[in-house]
Amino acid sequence: ADWKRERFTLEQDLNQAVVEAFVRLYERGLIYKGSYLVNWSPSLQTAVSDLEVEYSEEKGTLFHFKYPVEGGGPEDFIP
């Protein structure tokens, strides 16, 4: 790996190229949008394919956080 050229995919000048690449891959049928973005395994410390996940319904609590935008009004927040 060439760590001198390391980049983050959401950097302003790189983001459009990343979006374009994913759109092209999707249009060619090489990637798909599944029902889950990521299945993270805390024990394996890695992402796991949908094909490797055994789903189960469990009661739980879903929390939502609103982060206020600095200098914004009372309705300005990052969802």
Backbone as CSV, one residue per row, in Angstrom:
resi,resn,N_x,N_y,N_z,CA_x,CA_y,CA_z,C_x,C_y,C_z
1,ALA,0.836,-1.183,0.000,0.000,0.000,0.000,0.885,1.251,0.000
2,ASP,0.429,2.227,-0.726,1.140,3.498,-0.793,0.466,4.462,0.182
3,TRP,0.908,4.469,1.429,0.261,5.263,2.471,0.467,6.758,2.285
4,LYS,1.412,7.164,1.442,1.604,8.590,1.166,0.430,9.156,0.371
5,ARG,-0.309,8.272,-0.325,-1.418,8.715,-1.159,-2.772,8.391,-0.515
6,GLU,-2.769,8.104,0.780,-4.008,7.754,1.476,-5.006,8.900,1.409
7,ARG,-6.278,8.568,1.107,-7.334,9.564,1.007,-8.573,9.059,1.723
8,PHE,-9.438,9.948,2.114,-10.721,9.619,2.721,-11.794,9.820,1.655
9,THR,-12.670,8.828,1.467,-13.629,8.868,0.357,-14.632,10.007,0.441
10,LEU,-14.821,10.614,1.608,-15.771,11.714,1.717,-15.112,13.088,1.643
11,GLU,-13.821,13.130,1.305,-13.164,14.422,1.112,-13.845,15.156,-0.037
12,GLN,-13.985,16.454,0.087,-14.724,17.280,-0.873,-14.315,17.011,-2.313
13,ASP,-13.026,17.014,-2.604,-12.575,16.873,-3.991,-12.576,15.432,-4.486
14,LEU,-12.817,14.467,-3.633,-12.816,13.062,-4.020,-14.224,12.472,-4.033
15,ASN,-15.152,13.081,-3.312,-16.489,12.534,-3.131,-17.236,12.315,-4.434
16,GLN,-17.182,13.239,-5.366,-17.927,13.099,-6.621,-17.440,11.882,-7.405
17,ALA,-16.143,11.635,-7.411,-15.605,10.467,-8.113,-16.083,9.177,-7.456
18,VAL,-16.171,9.161,-6.145,-16.648,7.981,-5.422,-18.118,7.728,-5.747
19,VAL,-18.938,8.766,-5.717,-20.363,8.627,-6.041,-20.518,8.108,-7.471
20,GLU,-19.782,8.676,-8.406,-19.862,8.256,-9.798,-19.471,6.781,-9.948
21,ALA,-18.427,6.362,-9.258,-17.995,4.964,-9.346,-19.081,4.019,-8.827
22,PHE,-19.703,4.357,-7.699,-20.750,3.494,-7.156,-21.978,3.464,-8.057
23,VAL,-22.351,4.597,-8.649,-23.496,4.634,-9.573,-23.217,3.739,-10.772
24,ARG,-22.023,3.820,-11.335,-21.674,2.978,-12.487,-21.710,1.495,-12.118
25,LEU,-21.162,1.143,-10.974,-21.186,-0.254,-10.531,-22.619,-0.746,-10.347
26,TYR,-23.468,0.112,-9.774,-24.877,-0.252,-9.564,-25.593,-0.433,-10.901
27,GLU,-25.384,0.490,-11.833,-26.032,0.413,-13.140,-25.613,-0.826,-13.918
28,ARG,-24.400,-1.304,-13.697,-23.917,-2.517,-14.371,-24.342,-3.791,-13.635
29,GLY,-25.025,-3.641,-12.511,-25.465,-4.806,-11.754,-24.362,-5.480,-10.954
30,LEU,-23.246,-4.759,-10.751,-22.123,-5.345,-10.023,-22.240,-5.174,-8.516
31,ILE,-23.058,-4.216,-8.087,-23.359,-4.048,-6.673,-24.862,-3.831,-6.548
32,TYR,-25.381,-4.026,-5.355,-26.812,-3.840,-5.140,-27.039,-3.144,-3.811
33,LYS,-28.222,-2.612,-3.674,-28.610,-1.977,-2.420,-29.449,-2.983,-1.660
34,GLY,-28.914,-3.498,-0.570,-29.631,-4.463,0.257,-30.443,-3.769,1.332
35,SER,-31.058,-4.573,2.168,-31.896,-4.006,3.216,-31.075,-3.490,4.398
36,TYR,-29.815,-3.860,4.479,-28.937,-3.388,5.549,-27.655,-2.835,4.927
37,LEU,-27.172,-1.732,5.454,-25.930,-1.176,4.925,-24.722,-1.980,5.389
38,VAL,-24.671,-2.258,6.679,-23.519,-2.961,7.235,-23.980,-3.861,8.365
39,ASN,-23.485,-5.068,8.370,-23.672,-5.975,9.496,-22.333,-6.037,10.214
40,TRP,-22.226,-5.313,11.304,-20.960,-5.234,12.021,-20.932,-6.295,13.110
41,SER,-19.884,-7.081,13.136,-19.709,-8.102,14.161,-18.744,-7.582,15.218
42,PRO,-19.254,-7.265,16.414,-18.357,-6.789,17.471,-17.313,-7.839,17.861
43,SER,-17.683,-9.104,17.813,-16.720,-10.137,18.213,-15.638,-10.351,17.150
44,LEU,-16.013,-10.264,15.867,-15.036,-10.431,14.793,-14.308,-9.139,14.443
45,GLN,-14.894,-7.997,14.873,-14.337,-6.670,14.564,-14.227,-6.443,13.055
46,THR,-15.284,-6.844,12.324,-15.315,-6.655,10.877,-16.758,-6.672,10.390
47,ALA,-16.965,-6.276,9.154,-18.288,-6.354,8.539,-18.517,-7.784,8.063
48,VAL,-19.781,-8.212,8.116,-20.144,-9.569,7.728,-21.206,-9.483,6.628
49,SER,-21.097,-10.335,5.619,-22.045,-10.362,4.511,-23.447,-10.705,5.001
50,ASP,-24.473,-10.171,4.295,-25.861,-10.525,4.594,-26.064,-12.034,4.540
51,LEU,-25.329,-12.710,3.662,-25.470,-14.155,3.514,-24.969,-14.915,4.735
52,GLU,-24.138,-14.273,5.543,-23.560,-14.931,6.711,-24.275,-14.571,8.013
53,VAL,-25.345,-13.779,7.917,-26.027,-13.287,9.108,-27.311,-14.074,9.344
54,GLU,-27.511,-14.503,10.581,-28.768,-15.137,10.968,-29.584,-14.087,11.711
55,TYR,-30.694,-13.652,11.104,-31.500,-12.579,11.664,-32.484,-13.118,12.689
56,SER,-32.781,-12.307,13.677,-33.813,-12.638,14.657,-34.462,-11.348,15.133
57,GLU,-35.765,-11.418,15.412,-36.498,-10.273,15.942,-36.267,-10.208,17.449
58,GLU,-35.902,-9.033,17.926,-35.678,-8.845,19.361,-36.278,-7.523,19.782
59,LYS,-36.872,-7.505,20.978,-37.364,-6.243,21.522,-36.167,-5.416,21.976
60,GLY,-36.251,-4.144,21.721,-35.162,-3.271,22.107,-35.587,-1.827,22.005
61,THR,-34.646,-0.950,22.171,-34.909,0.485,22.116,-34.059,1.094,21.018
62,LEU,-34.671,1.937,20.218,-33.961,2.651,19.175,-33.861,4.110,19.597
63,PHE,-32.644,4.609,19.706,-32.422,5.981,20.125,-32.133,6.854,18.909
64,HIS,-32.627,8.082,18.933,-32.350,9.071,17.900,-31.635,10.244,18.556
65,PHE,-30.593,10.727,17.908,-29.841,11.861,18.432,-29.954,13.024,17.457
66,LYS,-30.100,14.217,17.984,-30.083,15.433,17.182,-28.905,16.276,17.656
67,TYR,-28.038,16.604,16.735,-26.884,17.431,17.064,-27.141,18.841,16.566
68,PRO,-27.134,19.836,17.461,-27.379,21.213,17.025,-26.240,21.728,16.138
69,VAL,-26.604,22.573,15.189,-25.625,23.192,14.307,-25.147,24.477,14.962
70,GLU,-23.845,24.608,15.100,-23.280,25.796,15.730,-23.690,27.048,14.948
71,GLY,-24.247,28.013,15.618,-24.663,29.262,14.991,-26.030,29.178,14.330
72,GLY,-26.680,28.010,14.421,-27.987,27.841,13.810,-29.110,28.189,14.767
73,GLY,-30.328,28.160,14.235,-31.498,28.433,15.050,-31.967,27.186,15.798
74,PRO,-33.091,27.293,16.510,-33.573,26.173,17.321,-33.997,24.957,16.484
75,GLU,-34.279,25.142,15.220,-34.698,24.031,14.364,-33.547,23.479,13.491
76,ASP,-32.356,24.055,13.627,-31.217,23.619,12.823,-30.424,22.562,13.566
77,PHE,-30.440,21.358,13.005,-29.690,20.277,13.630,-29.283,19.268,12.565
78,ILE,-28.321,18.428,12.922,-27.898,17.338,12.061,-28.640,16.109,12.540
79,PRO,-29.484,15.523,11.669,-30.268,14.357,12.111,-29.395,13.137,12.360
